Amino acid sequence: MSELPFQVIKFTGDVEDSRNFSPSEKVARDVAKWWCDRGADNRAAIKNTATGAIEKFHREGEDVLSEKSGEVLDECPGCAKLRIEGAGKDRDIKAWQGRYASLAAKIKKKAVDEGAWQLANEIFEFWKVQCDHPRSIFDVDVFNFIYPMIERYGMEMNYKAVRGAAYDPYTTKNRNGREVRHDGIDLIYRNGPKFEAFCNKAERPWRPELYMKQSQP
């Protein structure tokens, strides 16, 4: 037997259609209103499984009324349905967030174990200083931008691309006169040609020993 305290019983005419359990009276009333809104012959009843009390609902015109108290359930026809659907979407979003967090944790663990996380973080910390983004946070999304370029071009070229963004950034000016530097990780690492363009912006002659960690192979 369900532990949820409210049961919604739905009828089409005098024929029972289905039963559902709800966690609260508010949710149960939303379901009852949504069911009654679907058709003039639809009726519903809410049963409190703890006390056995039953409240019945039916539709009159555009309103859904409680047969027990004469109360008209609030909101427009269909609003309860939209809120129920919204609650379902919220559950879907939370489930997706849980799956994403689990996947991110697995990616990070694998990257840490293989040393890839540390290399990408090294480039990220260099970018934070060079491009003056001290509040930026290194996470799986940033790792997924940087590490493929490390695999493709090597560490030195990644230092060079970041240095190019710092040395010769693309800038625009807002209408209020504020200058905006376009030197974000998502721009530098957007694709191979963009990455190479930033490498070509670094000062010449390029002296990697001024920037790269000496311990880096």
C-alpha positions as CSV (number, residue, x, y, z in Angstrom):
1,M,0.0,0.0,0.0
2,S,1.3,3.5,-0.9
3,E,2.6,5.6,2.0
4,L,1.4,8.8,0.2
5,P,-1.4,10.4,2.3
6,F,-3.9,11.3,-0.5
7,Q,-5.5,9.2,-3.1
8,V,-7.2,10.7,-6.2
9,I,-10.0,8.7,-7.8
10,K,-11.0,9.7,-11.3
11,F,-14.3,9.0,-12.9
12,T,-15.8,9.3,-16.4
13,G,-19.5,9.6,-15.8
14,D,-20.2,6.9,-13.2
15,V,-17.3,4.7,-14.3
16,E,-14.1,4.7,-12.3
17,D,-11.2,5.5,-14.6
18,S,-8.1,5.3,-12.4
19,R,-6.5,6.0,-9.0
20,N,-3.4,7.9,-8.1
21,F,-1.6,8.7,-4.9
22,S,-0.4,12.2,-4.1
23,P,2.0,13.6,-1.5
24,S,-0.2,16.5,-0.4
25,E,-3.7,17.8,-0.5
26,K,-2.6,20.6,-2.8
27,V,-1.2,18.3,-5.4
28,A,-4.2,16.0,-5.1
29,R,-6.5,19.0,-5.8
30,D,-4.5,20.0,-8.8
31,V,-4.9,16.5,-10.2
32,A,-8.6,16.5,-9.5
33,K,-9.1,19.9,-11.1
34,W,-7.0,18.9,-14.2
35,W,-9.1,15.7,-14.6
36,C,-12.4,17.6,-14.3
37,D,-11.2,20.2,-16.7
38,R,-10.7,17.6,-19.3
39,G,-14.4,16.8,-19.9
40,A,-17.8,17.8,-18.7
41,D,-18.6,14.2,-17.6
42,N,-15.4,13.8,-15.6
43,R,-15.5,13.7,-11.8
44,A,-12.9,13.1,-9.2
45,A,-12.7,12.3,-5.5
46,I,-9.8,12.8,-3.0
47,K,-9.5,10.4,-0.2
48,N,-7.4,11.1,2.9
49,T,-5.8,7.7,3.5
50,A,-5.1,8.6,7.1
51,T,-8.6,9.6,8.2
52,G,-10.7,8.1,5.4
53,A,-12.3,11.4,4.7
54,I,-13.5,11.8,1.1
55,E,-14.1,15.0,-0.9
56,K,-15.7,14.9,-4.3
57,F,-15.4,17.3,-7.2
58,H,-17.3,17.9,-10.4
59,R,-17.4,20.5,-13.2
60,E,-20.1,23.1,-13.7
61,G,-19.4,25.2,-16.8
62,E,-15.9,26.4,-16.6
63,D,-15.6,25.8,-12.8
64,V,-14.6,22.8,-10.8
65,L,-16.6,22.6,-7.5
66,S,-16.2,20.7,-4.3
67,E,-19.4,18.8,-3.7
68,K,-18.5,18.8,0.0
69,S,-18.2,22.5,0.6
70,G,-19.3,24.1,-2.6
71,E,-15.9,25.7,-3.0
72,V,-14.7,26.6,-6.5
73,L,-11.2,25.4,-7.1
74,D,-9.1,28.4,-8.1
75,E,-7.2,29.2,-11.3
76,C,-8.3,29.1,-14.9
77,P,-9.2,25.8,-16.7
78,G,-5.9,24.1,-17.6
79,C,-3.7,26.0,-15.1
80,A,-3.6,23.0,-12.7
81,K,-2.6,20.8,-15.7
82,L,0.2,23.2,-16.6
83,R,1.5,23.2,-13.0
84,I,1.4,19.4,-12.8
85,E,3.3,19.3,-16.1
86,G,5.8,21.9,-14.8
87,A,6.4,19.8,-11.7
88,G,7.1,16.8,-13.9
89,K,9.6,18.8,-15.9
90,D,11.2,20.0,-12.7
91,R,11.7,16.3,-11.8
92,D,13.2,15.6,-15.2
93,I,15.6,18.5,-14.8
94,K,16.7,17.3,-11.4
95,A,17.2,13.8,-12.7
96,W,19.3,15.1,-15.6
97,Q,21.3,17.3,-13.2
98,G,22.0,14.2,-11.1
99,R,23.1,12.2,-14.1
100,Y,25.3,15.1,-15.3
101,A,27.0,15.4,-11.9
102,S,27.6,11.7,-11.8
103,L,29.2,11.8,-15.3
104,A,31.3,14.8,-14.5
105,A,32.6,13.1,-11.4
106,K,33.6,10.1,-13.4
107,I,35.3,12.2,-16.1
108,K,37.2,14.1,-13.4
109,K,38.4,11.0,-11.6
110,K,39.6,9.4,-14.8
111,A,41.4,12.7,-15.8
112,V,43.0,13.0,-12.3
113,D,44.2,9.4,-12.3
114,E,45.8,9.8,-15.7
115,G,47.4,13.2,-15.0
116,A,45.3,15.0,-17.6
117,W,43.4,17.1,-15.1
118,Q,46.5,18.6,-13.7
119,L,47.9,19.6,-17.1
120,A,44.6,21.3,-18.1
121,N,44.4,23.0,-14.8
122,E,48.0,24.3,-15.2
123,I,47.0,26.0,-18.5
124,F,43.8,27.3,-16.9
125,E,45.7,28.9,-14.0
126,F,48.1,30.5,-16.5
127,W,45.0,31.9,-18.3
128,K,43.5,33.3,-15.1
129,V,46.6,35.3,-14.4
130,Q,47.4,36.4,-18.0
131,C,43.9,37.4,-19.0
132,D,42.9,38.7,-15.5
133,H,40.0,36.3,-14.7
134,P,40.8,35.6,-11.0
135,R,37.2,34.5,-10.1
136,S,37.0,31.8,-12.8
137,I,36.6,28.2,-11.6
138,F,38.2,25.1,-13.2
139,D,35.6,22.4,-13.7
140,V,34.8,19.5,-16.1
141,D,33.4,21.9,-18.7
142,V,36.6,23.9,-18.8
143,F,38.7,20.7,-18.8
144,N,36.8,19.5,-21.9
145,F,37.7,22.7,-23.7
146,I,41.4,22.6,-22.8
147,Y,42.6,19.1,-22.7
148,P,41.7,18.1,-26.3
149,M,44.0,20.9,-27.4
150,I,46.8,19.7,-25.2
151,E,46.5,16.3,-26.8
152,R,46.5,17.8,-30.2
153,Y,49.1,20.6,-29.9
154,G,51.1,20.0,-26.8
155,M,51.6,22.2,-23.7
156,E,53.8,24.8,-25.3
157,M,51.3,25.7,-27.9
158,N,48.6,26.0,-25.2
159,Y,50.7,28.5,-23.3
160,K,51.3,30.3,-26.6
161,A,47.6,30.5,-27.4
162,V,46.8,31.9,-23.9
163,R,49.6,34.4,-24.1
164,G,48.3,35.5,-27.6
165,A,44.9,36.2,-26.1
166,A,46.5,38.2,-23.3
167,Y,49.0,40.1,-25.6
168,D,46.7,40.9,-28.5
169,P,43.1,40.4,-27.5
170,Y,40.2,41.2,-29.7
171,T,38.3,44.1,-28.1
172,T,35.0,45.9,-28.6
173,K,33.5,48.9,-27.0
174,N,30.1,49.1,-25.4
175,R,27.8,52.0,-26.0
176,N,28.6,53.3,-22.5
177,G,32.3,53.5,-23.5
178,R,33.5,50.4,-21.6
179,E,36.1,48.3,-23.4
180,V,35.4,44.6,-23.5
181,R,38.2,42.1,-24.0
182,H,37.3,38.9,-25.8
183,D,39.7,36.4,-24.3
184,G,37.5,33.7,-22.8
185,I,38.4,30.0,-22.6
186,D,35.4,29.3,-24.8
187,L,36.7,31.6,-27.5
188,I,40.4,30.6,-27.4
189,Y,39.4,26.9,-27.5
190,R,36.4,27.1,-29.8
191,N,38.1,25.1,-32.5
192,G,41.5,24.4,-34.1
193,P,41.7,27.4,-36.4
194,K,40.6,29.8,-33.6
195,F,43.2,28.3,-31.3
196,E,45.9,28.6,-33.9
197,A,44.9,32.2,-34.6
198,F,45.5,33.0,-30.9
199,C,48.9,31.3,-31.0
200,N,49.8,33.6,-33.9
201,K,49.0,36.7,-31.7
202,A,51.7,35.9,-29.2
203,E,54.7,38.3,-29.1
204,R,57.7,37.5,-31.3
205,P,60.2,36.1,-30.8
206,W,58.2,33.6,-28.8
207,R,60.1,32.7,-25.6
208,P,58.2,29.8,-23.9
209,E,60.8,29.7,-21.0
210,L,59.4,32.9,-19.7
211,Y,56.0,31.4,-19.1
212,M,56.1,27.6,-19.0
213,K,56.7,25.7,-15.7
214,Q,60.2,24.3,-15.7
215,S,58.9,21.0,-14.4
216,Q,56.7,20.6,-17.5
217,P,58.0,17.9,-19.9
